[in-house]
């Protein structure tokens, strides 16, 4: 799948604006293909992909934490929080996050850290 609907994650993170990516500068990261608005942005992403990609790899954090289900978030339900991009599958999920962002952000970051630690130790 194409991450962020083909928009450049580096431009989004650095400038907080949507810029369409170009297929000639694509990188696959955690099962998603990200496109970039320039070769320089591709290099920046490649140096630290988790820094630029959406939290929890673009999965809906509310559904992941509450239901233990992995459901892709949508760009139209995306927000910035703590300098990171969070994507949600539904408006309701986004609203639940907005009502208590610290709870969900903390839970997601712990889950991501645990998942990475488990992967490394295998």
N, C-alpha and C positions, 0 to 999 in steps of 0.2 A: 504493500500500500504506500501511497504518497503521503508523507507527513505534512501537516499544516496546509493541506490542500494545494501544495506546490509553492507556498510562500516561503521566503528565506528566513530561517530561524535566527540567523546572526543579525540581520537588519532588525528583526522584531525585538530581539533582546537588547541590542545596543541603542536603537533609535526609537523603540516602541511605536513602530509603524509597519504596515504591511507592504512588502515589496515582492512581486512575483519572481520566482526563481527560474533558472534556465536549466533545461535537461542536460546540457553539456557539462554542468557543474553539479552532478548528483553524487550523493554518498549514502550508502545503506548503513543504518545504525539501529540496532535492536529491532530488526525486522521491518523498519520503515525506510523509505527512500526520501531523503531531504534534498531539496533543490536550492541553489544559491544564486544570488543576484550578481555575484562576481567570483572570479577564481580566488581572490584574496579572502572572501567570506568562506569559501569552501575550505581553505587552509586553516582559518581560525577555528572553524567547527571541528575539523579533523584533529586538531591539537587538543581539544577538550569537548567532545561531543555532548556529554551529559550536562555541561554548563549551559549549552545553547538549546538543547532539545527540551520539549515540555516535561514537566514533572511527571513522574511515574510513566515515562515513555509515551505520554499522550492518552493514557487510560484515565477513565473517570475515577478520581480519588474517593469520592463519596461512596459510590457503588462498591469500589474495591474494599474499602474499610468496613462498611456497614453490611454488605451482602456477601463479601468474599467472592465477588465475580469480577472478571476482567472484561470490561466493556469500553470500547474506544470512545474517547471524547470527540467533540466536534468543535471546529474553529469558531463557529457562530456562538458557541457557549464558552468562550475562553475569557480568562481574566489574568491580569498581573497581580501577584501577591508576593511580597518579600523579594521583589526583583526577579521572580520566576513566572513562567506561563503555566497555567492550569487549564485543562480542557475538560468539559463536562458533556455527558451524553444528552442531558435534558435541561430545560430551564429550571425544573424542580431541584435537580441535583446541584446546579449552580447556586440556587437560593439557599439550600441547606449549608453549603460551604460559606456563603456570604454571611449567614447568621452566626457562624462560629469558625472563622478561618484558622485561628490558632490551633484548635483541636485537630482539624483535618490535616493541616500542613505538617504539624508535628507527627501525627500518625503515619502519614505518607513518607516523610523523610526517614522515619525509623524503619518502616517496611522496606524502603529502597536500600538502606544501609544493610539490613539483615539479608536481603536477597543478594546483594553484591558480595557480602562476606561469605555466604553459603556457596556462591559460584566460585569464588577464589579458592576456598578450602577444599573443593572437590578434586 
